[in-house]
Amino acid sequence: MGFLGRAQALRASIFVCLMWFGPAAELRAATPDLPAPASGRSAEPFGLFAQLLSEGGLREKWLGVEHRLDDERVQLALCDGDRDNCVSPAALQLLAIVDIGRAREGRARLGEINRAINLAIHPMSDLAQYGQIDVWSSPLVTFAHAAGDCEDYAIAKYVALRLAGVAADDLRLVVLHDTVRGEDHAVAAARLDGHWLMLDNNRMAMVEDADVRNYRPLFVLDERGVMRYGEPPLMAAATQPDPALLALNVTSEPPSAVSPN
């Protein structure tokens, strides 16, 4: 299979992804905190409460992705039902990965899809690929290019896991801030047996949210929309970065691009 042929190209060094989400003034909460479960912790990754956003650059970007996903789901369903006549190599490649997941259960399902998508996509910044700072691609576009940055990996995993049978309520995209590097990063998150696992393009191994260090979760996305996290988690304070890096607001100046390794 083509994507397995890229195993030797897997990066030994960490690929860091930059994203610009627009002025923080645009990111105003629309609703109160989501209800807390009986345990007193949020059901979201990292156990933090989050607020739905009614507007903002990140929300508009996610709505655009969801609109494209609706179209791609139709194409994927048609190709899944008649692969011999499917005219999209990208759809066939993604469905092959979904097949790997469907054949497994539990953690093995999550791990296989995480690994396969990490191997299928070559890391490339949006600036290098599109000439723009921040472009969120739908899975078939990402697979057609065989390249993308962190949110492209995360979106592809989100869709592949859903097609493989993972419940929508057990899937999220999470935007994190690296408190050491001062950069933003996106991962897919999947809930298994009540625990959230991070599916990161930087590593094959999946890490539970409680074990994540030096990252501060900023936003969580799913089919309900975009939510902004509240207070920072204690586990992200393993180091003492510049206090400016701990601000929840996102700079109104786009960051410079980082070339992938």
C-alpha positions in Angstrom: 0.0 0.0 0.0 1.4 3.4 -0.9 1.2 5.1 2.4 3.2 2.2 4.0 6.0 2.9 1.6 6.5 6.2 3.3 7.6 4.6 6.6 11.2 5.3 6.0 10.4 8.9 5.5 8.9 9.3 9.0 10.6 12.2 10.7 13.0 11.5 13.6 12.7 15.1 14.7 9.5 16.7 16.0 7.4 18.7 13.5 6.0 21.8 15.1 2.9 23.4 13.7 2.0 27.1 13.8 -1.5 28.3 13.5 -3.1 31.7 13.6 -6.7 31.9 14.8 -7.4 35.6 14.5 -7.8 38.4 17.1 -8.8 37.2 20.5 -11.5 39.9 20.6 -13.4 37.8 18.0 -13.5 34.8 20.3 -16.3 35.6 22.6 -18.3 32.9 24.5 -21.9 32.4 23.5 -23.1 30.1 26.3 -22.3 29.4 29.9 -19.8 26.7 30.9 -21.1 23.3 29.8 -22.7 21.3 32.6 -20.3 19.4 34.8 -20.7 15.6 35.3 -21.2 14.2 38.8 -17.4 13.8 39.2 -17.0 17.6 39.1 -14.7 17.4 36.1 -15.5 18.3 32.5 -16.1 15.4 30.1 -13.8 17.2 27.6 -10.2 16.3 27.2 -7.9 17.5 30.0 -11.0 17.6 32.3 -11.4 21.3 31.8 -14.6 23.2 31.2 -15.1 24.9 27.9 -17.4 27.5 26.5 -19.0 27.5 23.0 -18.0 30.3 20.7 -20.5 32.2 18.7 -18.0 33.9 16.4 -14.4 34.3 15.6 -11.8 33.3 13.1 -11.3 29.7 14.4 -15.1 29.1 14.4 -15.4 30.3 10.8 -12.5 28.1 9.8 -14.0 25.0 11.4 -17.4 25.7 9.8 -15.7 25.8 6.5 -14.0 22.5 7.1 -17.3 20.9 8.2 -19.0 22.1 5.0 -16.3 20.5 2.9 -16.5 17.3 5.1 -20.2 17.0 4.2 -19.3 16.8 0.5 -16.4 14.4 1.1 -18.5 12.1 3.2 -20.8 11.6 0.2 -17.8 10.8 -2.0 -16.3 8.4 0.6 -19.6 6.6 1.0 -20.0 6.1 -2.8 -16.4 4.9 -3.1 -16.8 2.6 0.0 -19.8 1.0 -1.7 -18.2 0.6 -5.1 -14.4 0.8 -4.9 -13.8 -0.7 -8.3 -15.4 2.4 -9.9 -14.1 5.0 -7.4 -12.3 7.7 -9.4 -10.6 9.2 -6.3 -7.2 7.7 -5.4 -7.3 9.9 -2.2 -10.6 8.4 -1.2 -9.4 4.9 -1.8 -6.2 5.6 0.2 -8.2 7.0 3.2 -10.7 4.1 3.0 -7.8 1.6 3.1 -6.7 3.2 6.4 -10.3 3.0 7.6 -10.4 -0.7 6.8 -7.3 -1.2 9.1 -9.2 0.5 11.9 -12.5 -1.4 11.2 -10.6 -4.7 11.6 -9.5 -3.8 15.1 -11.1 -2.7 18.3 -10.3 -0.5 21.2 -6.8 1.0 21.6 -5.6 -1.1 18.6 -8.1 0.7 16.4 -7.0 4.1 17.5 -3.3 3.2 17.3 -3.4 1.7 13.8 -5.2 4.8 12.4 -2.9 7.2 14.2 0.1 5.3 12.8 -1.2 4.9 9.2 -2.1 8.6 8.8 1.2 9.7 10.3 2.9 7.6 7.6 0.6 8.7 4.8 1.1 12.4 5.1 4.4 14.3 4.6 4.8 17.3 7.0 4.6 20.6 5.1 3.8 24.1 6.3 0.8 25.9 4.8 3.1 28.7 3.6 5.2 26.2 1.6 2.2 24.3 0.3 -0.4 27.1 -0.3 1.5 30.3 0.1 -0.7 31.2 3.1 -0.1 31.2 6.8 -3.1 29.0 7.9 -5.1 26.7 5.6 -7.2 23.9 7.1 -7.6 21.1 4.5 -10.3 18.4 4.4 -8.9 14.8 4.3 -9.3 14.1 0.6 -7.4 17.3 -0.2 -4.7 16.4 2.3 -4.4 12.9 0.9 -4.4 14.1 -2.7 -1.4 16.3 -1.8 0.1 13.7 0.5 1.2 16.6 2.6 -0.1 18.9 5.4 0.6 20.3 8.8 -0.7 19.4 12.3 -4.4 20.3 11.9 -4.5 18.5 8.5 -3.3 15.3 10.2 -5.7 15.8 13.1 -8.7 16.4 10.8 -7.9 13.3 8.7 -7.7 11.2 11.9 -11.0 12.6 13.2 -12.7 11.6 10.0 -11.0 8.2 9.6 -11.9 7.3 13.2 -15.5 8.2 12.7 -15.7 6.1 9.6 -14.0 3.3 11.4 -16.8 3.2 14.0 -15.7 5.5 16.8 -18.7 7.4 18.2 -18.8 11.1 17.4 -19.1 11.9 21.1 -15.7 10.2 21.7 -13.8 12.3 19.2 -12.4 15.8 19.4 -9.8 18.1 17.8 -7.8 19.9 20.4 -5.7 23.1 19.8 -2.8 23.3 22.3 -0.2 25.9 23.1 3.4 24.8 23.5 4.4 26.7 26.6 8.1 26.1 25.9 8.3 26.9 22.3 5.5 29.5 22.3 3.8 27.8 19.3 0.4 26.3 18.7 -0.4 22.7 17.8 -3.4 20.6 16.9 -4.1 17.0 17.6 -7.0 14.5 17.4 -8.3 13.2 20.7 -10.3 10.0 21.2 -12.0 8.7 24.3 -11.5 5.1 25.3 -12.8 3.6 28.5 -13.4 7.1 29.9 -9.8 8.3 29.2 -8.8 10.7 26.4 -5.9 9.7 24.2 -4.0 12.3 22.1 -3.3 11.2 18.5 -0.3 13.4 17.5 1.5 13.6 14.2 4.7 14.1 16.2 4.7 10.6 17.6 3.3 7.1 17.0 2.6 6.4 20.6 -0.7 7.8 21.9 -0.5 9.7 25.2 -3.3 10.1 27.7 -4.3 13.8 28.4 -3.2 13.5 32.0 0.3 12.7 30.9 0.7 15.6 28.5 3.4 18.1 29.6 4.4 21.6 28.5 1.2 22.1 26.5 -1.8 24.2 27.4 -5.1 23.3 25.8 -6.7 26.3 24.2 -9.7 25.1 22.2 -11.6 21.9 21.6 -13.6 21.3 18.4 -16.2 18.7 17.4 -19.5 18.5 15.6 -21.1 20.9 18.1 -18.7 23.7 17.1 -15.7 25.3 18.7 -15.2 25.7 22.5 -12.6 27.6 24.4 -11.1 26.2 27.5 -11.1 28.0 30.8 -8.5 27.7 33.5 -5.1 26.1 32.6 -4.4 22.6 33.8 -1.9 22.0 36.6 -0.2 19.3 34.6 0.9 21.7 31.9 3.0 23.7 34.4 6.0 21.4 34.5 8.1 24.3 33.4 7.9 28.0 34.0 7.6 29.7 30.6 7.4 33.4 30.0 4.0 34.5 31.5 3.1 36.1 28.1 3.0 32.6 26.6 0.3 31.6 29.1 -2.3 34.1 27.9 -5.4 32.6 26.4 -5.8 35.3 23.9 -4.2 34.8 20.5 -2.0 37.4 19.0 -3.5 39.5 16.2 -0.2 39.2 14.3 0.2 36.0 12.3 3.2 33.9 13.3 6.0 33.3 10.9 6.0 30.0 9.2 8.1 27.1 10.4 9.6 24.8 7.8 8.9 21.1 8.5 11.7 18.8 9.2 
